[in-house]
């Protein structure tokens, strides 16, 4: 099914629906939710996902798990997607939060094949077997470190949201502590309690999330690194490779590619 509205098939009595959709650059899907859980997979471009839990940036050939009923907002930067919509009772992942997923070469090929599945597919035939295998692969897909959690504390949450819009790797925890009228030790303890991360780790993650759409949009590694406050492009590239397993130039090539093979698979 290609460019089919979910609402037109949502009531079909099948545990999994597969829909492919093409989006123009900059398309914004404002805050909404689905009755079914969703696996959203980007074949190209970049997806920026926001929920009340935090923010994700999903690079090409990667996916995001969105639980049933979870309000979310997505900005599509030139994305062609493959989506799986899964009945809540059949959901292969049980978490209540969105997750960035590593999509294996096998899951990638299964998602490509899913475009031929009709809404009312034969559960005892090939498409039924494909649906079951998709469920298995989604269940075991590992997560990626592409998330910056938002605290529940309103004052700290407001500070974090402002930082996500203009992150700086040199931002000092002392300044944040002073703004929130806390000692440095109290601030660090409070920040970890609220986010599950140290301030330094969260700051680095925020910078990484800001870097991805800029790189995908064609900005140079040097420009992005300096804008984010890194001492040098090489320092930024080292962080990038440690976090995502590839250098920024490799990410930029993947983001602009229309190739139907994910990085690391045979061409």
Steps between C-alpha positions, in 0.01 A plus 500: 500500500650831388391847621185348654345683800514282810140592583379324186637162613541532879193286573614208281520184711873439466765539773737688268452751220788615278481838326767692306479879480704772327536841668618831357794664679389688809167320535372533858267241644375695800427334833279194449470139612397164353279228639763251380868498592729613219842414364605800291795429270674764289647386169654842439523840664453568868214480750479729804267349761372677811282373786441616854782263601769664288642535152646259245668548164473191282762473224444315170479120511390522863161469665297619793258300712190699599273328755125488443328821605827692550462866391790594273607767253721427197680729258600325178809623320465341157393161632358195327361275772394144559260476796365202687181558699451229761198416712573580869429143609759371250767765571846337499650771725347584836659830601286809545756733342618549143830333407747556217562160342797349320357343184689187398562407137233229533241736649582753227426243229182390676381861514569534128302185430210618716397759241326222303281390795130569466307618806296178513792267432480121522621420852575141397694599187826677419385839628392346830846348538655835408292675767612250764865537405470878509363471854793282607760737354336810653492325839875435502616826338753677724461866588723792399628780728308778322283632781505805727248453783298795628474530882170515685616798707344801317793739552762248397283384208473856370878538521555170318254586222669835446838329487379248241424790266852642527737249663861578586746228604685754719190579710603483865293322766598778742299749292195273498531444875512876561195561280305239695630629836671173591849403603699315235478174694124538551448589134697200374307265729167654400582488129587131512187421702285683245657370176686181590815655350784719621493860383808442284350196326170681441681808364694284255182325392325832440789613281486175304125540443558855374784391272311232307245720318769759425726239343208351308417851376844536344692701760870416518645303790720797586208742511287268716788423738586866555135607533457243779807627680744214435867594506557342160323298229709198599374515860143509371567214256648285776189548715275430201679177412492376860125564528378387156773269373580706191664831416284804414588482130365143488179614663464785248537259208234270644262789570514621140487152344195354336666159500282214623787331681585605855864570589700182533290288262592376156423729208 
